[in-house]
Amino acid sequence: MSFVLLAPTAPGSQQFMLLKPGTSTRQIAGDLQRVGAIRSANAFLLYHYLRGRRTLKAGEYSFEHPANAFEIYNRLARGDVYSHTVVVPEGFNIFDIAKTLEEAGVCKREDFLKIARTDTSLIADIAPEPKSLEGYLFPDTYHFSRTQTPHDVAAMMVKRFKQEAAAIGLNANVHRTVTLASIVEKETGVRSERPLVAGVFENRLAHHIGLATDPSVIYASLLVGKFDGTIHQSDLALDSPYNTYKFAGLPPGPIANPGRESLKAAMQPTQTDYLYFVANNLGGHNFARTIDEHNHNVALYRQGLASAGKK
């Protein structure tokens, strides 16, 4: 018996076992033997009784390295569960996050989307206006277990948002700030430009000029399930409050989940006379005060595209 408990064993390949709450120790022992983590279910049970029937904690466990039954038992008693690492980049929207979570094996896409679209109570203490959790699922690297529900996953992301909001002093006009920050996040990946871009949008809002931002049109199309990777004329004409080509002002909520720098930019936009910006073929943007200056910058951008196509 001591040999059975002491001799290390390992499955032929990595094996996973999901231990659900309430699972009997006998079933756990049988499952461990089935995946090749232990040699004998009976010996494992005997050891369990000798140890005073310690609680074996629920969770998902991974078995791939050689270990004896004592080590396996102690892992389950500690709750040394397997975690799925999920990276949520800045600018991901709820659809991107849901897809990533499903691909990581954390939860089903539709289950997460249901929570993200409805469980606004998670953020109501600092932002009562949101109709979804879009914008409040903070971009970061997370470690989730399969026993966590979609609600648990969303709650962890919202908690990170609240921590970051507190750290940068975001405590007023939260929903407006996050909405603006989400557009800034989608418009530029250049950190130094973000306050400038935020300033342009604030100027356009002050002059009652439509924001006319492509990312908002894409989001409007995503919400109705018709975006195919290209903005079509029908998207530009979409009757959605998120369509900033058709409706002036900010959309009713964020279009993505902004990171720290975009949030700070929306809180403290650079004050300029700029009303326009366009890509400059160098990874950044050219800014303009008048429509004539802007049209000139657009022409330069198109010339750059044409030149690049000839090379």
ZICOR-V278461 format. One record per residue. N is the residue number from 1. PSI is psi in radians with two decimals (NA if undefined). Layout:
N,PSI ; N,PSI
This chain:
1,-0.72 ; 2,-0.62 ; 3,-0.74 ; 4,-0.63 ; 5,-0.60 ; 6,-0.51 ; 7,2.17 ; 8,2.60 ; 9,2.84 ; 10,2.53 ; 11,2.84 ; 12,-0.42 ; 13,2.97 ; 14,2.27 ; 15,2.52 ; 16,2.53 ; 17,2.17 ; 18,1.98 ; 19,1.86 ; 20,2.63 ; 21,2.40 ; 22,-0.03 ; 23,2.34 ; 24,2.67 ; 25,-0.61 ; 26,-0.73 ; 27,-0.68 ; 28,-0.81 ; 29,-0.75 ; 30,-0.71 ; 31,-0.66 ; 32,-0.72 ; 33,-0.66 ; 34,-0.69 ; 35,-0.07 ; 36,0.28 ; 37,-0.49 ; 38,2.83 ; 39,-0.63 ; 40,2.13 ; 41,-0.67 ; 42,-0.74 ; 43,-0.66 ; 44,-0.75 ; 45,-0.73 ; 46,-0.78 ; 47,-0.67 ; 48,-0.77 ; 49,-0.65 ; 50,-0.51 ; 51,0.10 ; 52,0.39 ; 53,0.97 ; 54,2.68 ; 55,2.20 ; 56,2.12 ; 57,2.46 ; 58,2.68 ; 59,3.13 ; 60,2.29 ; 61,2.53 ; 62,2.37 ; 63,2.08 ; 64,-0.50 ; 65,2.57 ; 66,2.35 ; 67,2.62 ; 68,3.04 ; 69,-0.57 ; 70,-0.80 ; 71,-0.72 ; 72,-0.79 ; 73,-0.79 ; 74,-0.60 ; 75,-0.79 ; 76,-0.61 ; 77,-0.59 ; 78,-0.42 ; 79,0.65 ; 80,1.26 ; 81,2.79 ; 82,2.37 ; 83,2.53 ; 84,2.11 ; 85,2.20 ; 86,2.12 ; 87,2.11 ; 88,1.79 ; 89,2.77 ; 90,2.37 ; 91,-0.10 ; 92,2.45 ; 93,-3.12 ; 94,-0.52 ; 95,-0.72 ; 96,-0.78 ; 97,-0.77 ; 98,-0.73 ; 99,-0.74 ; 100,-0.73 ; 101,-0.71 ; 102,-0.73 ; 103,-0.52 ; 104,-0.10 ; 105,0.33 ; 106,-0.83 ; 107,2.98 ; 108,2.54 ; 109,-0.89 ; 110,-0.58 ; 111,-0.72 ; 112,-0.74 ; 113,-0.65 ; 114,-0.77 ; 115,-0.81 ; 116,-0.52 ; 117,-0.32 ; 118,-0.51 ; 119,1.05 ; 120,-0.12 ; 121,-0.41 ; 122,-0.46 ; 123,-0.02 ; 124,-0.41 ; 125,-0.43 ; 126,-0.25 ; 127,1.62 ; 128,-0.23 ; 129,-0.57 ; 130,2.48 ; 131,-0.10 ; 132,3.11 ; 133,0.09 ; 134,2.28 ; 135,-0.33 ; 136,0.19 ; 137,1.64 ; 138,2.32 ; 139,2.22 ; 140,3.11 ; 141,2.17 ; 142,2.75 ; 143,1.94 ; 144,2.63 ; 145,2.80 ; 146,-0.21 ; 147,-0.15 ; 148,2.37 ; 149,2.87 ; 150,-0.60 ; 151,-0.76 ; 152,-0.73 ; 153,-0.85 ; 154,-0.70 ; 155,-0.66 ; 156,-0.69 ; 157,-0.70 ; 158,-0.67 ; 159,-0.71 ; 160,-0.67 ; 161,-0.81 ; 162,-0.68 ; 163,-0.78 ; 164,-0.70 ; 165,-0.74 ; 166,-0.66 ; 167,-0.59 ; 168,0.00 ; 169,0.44 ; 170,1.74 ; 171,0.12 ; 172,2.59 ; 173,0.74 ; 174,-0.87 ; 175,-0.74 ; 176,-0.78 ; 177,-0.78 ; 178,-0.66 ; 179,-0.85 ; 180,-0.76 ; 181,-0.61 ; 182,-0.62 ; 183,-0.74 ; 184,-0.77 ; 185,-0.71 ; 186,-0.36 ; 187,-0.51 ; 188,2.43 ; 189,0.05 ; 190,1.99 ; 191,-0.78 ; 192,-0.36 ; 193,-0.32 ; 194,-0.77 ; 195,-0.58 ; 196,-0.80 ; 197,-0.73 ; 198,-0.68 ; 199,-0.68 ; 200,-0.81 ; 201,-0.65 ; 202,-0.68 ; 203,-0.73 ; 204,-0.69 ; 205,-0.72 ; 206,-0.55 ; 207,0.12 ; 208,0.67 ; 209,2.33 ; 210,2.50 ; 211,-0.56 ; 212,0.96 ; 213,2.21 ; 214,-0.73 ; 215,-0.53 ; 216,-0.61 ; 217,-0.74 ; 218,-0.74 ; 219,-0.71 ; 220,-0.71 ; 221,-0.66 ; 222,-0.70 ; 223,-0.52 ; 224,0.11 ; 225,0.52 ; 226,-0.03 ; 227,2.25 ; 228,0.27 ; 229,-0.17 ; 230,2.41 ; 231,2.11 ; 232,2.93 ; 233,-0.59 ; 234,-0.52 ; 235,-0.72 ; 236,-0.42 ; 237,0.04 ; 238,2.29 ; 239,1.33 ; 240,2.41 ; 241,-0.22 ; 242,-0.16 ; 243,1.67 ; 244,0.01 ; 245,-0.51 ; 246,-0.54 ; 247,2.29 ; 248,2.84 ; 249,3.10 ; 250,2.61 ; 251,2.93 ; 252,-0.20 ; 253,3.07 ; 254,2.71 ; 255,0.01 ; 256,-3.11 ; 257,1.85 ; 258,2.71 ; 259,-3.08 ; 260,-0.82 ; 261,-0.63 ; 262,-0.64 ; 263,-0.77 ; 264,-0.67 ; 265,-0.71 ; 266,-0.49 ; 267,-0.60 ; 268,1.21 ; 269,2.59 ; 270,2.31 ; 271,1.99 ; 272,-3.10 ; 273,0.11 ; 274,2.40 ; 275,-0.16 ; 276,2.73 ; 277,2.67 ; 278,2.67 ; 279,2.61 ; 280,0.21 ; 281,0.14 ; 282,0.19 ; 283,-0.17 ; 284,-2.63 ; 285,2.70 ; 286,2.39 ; 287,2.61 ; 288,2.64 ; 289,-0.52 ; 290,2.86 ; 291,-0.54 ; 292,-0.78 ; 293,-0.71 ; 294,-0.78 ; 295,-0.62 ; 296,-0.76 ; 297,-0.64 ; 298,-0.73 ; 299,-0.72 ; 300,-0.71 ; 301,-0.78 ; 302,-0.64 ; 303,-0.71 ; 304,-0.71 ; 305,-0.75 ; 306,-0.73 ; 307,-0.71 ; 308,-0.58 ; 309,-0.39 ; 310,-0.30 ; 311,NA
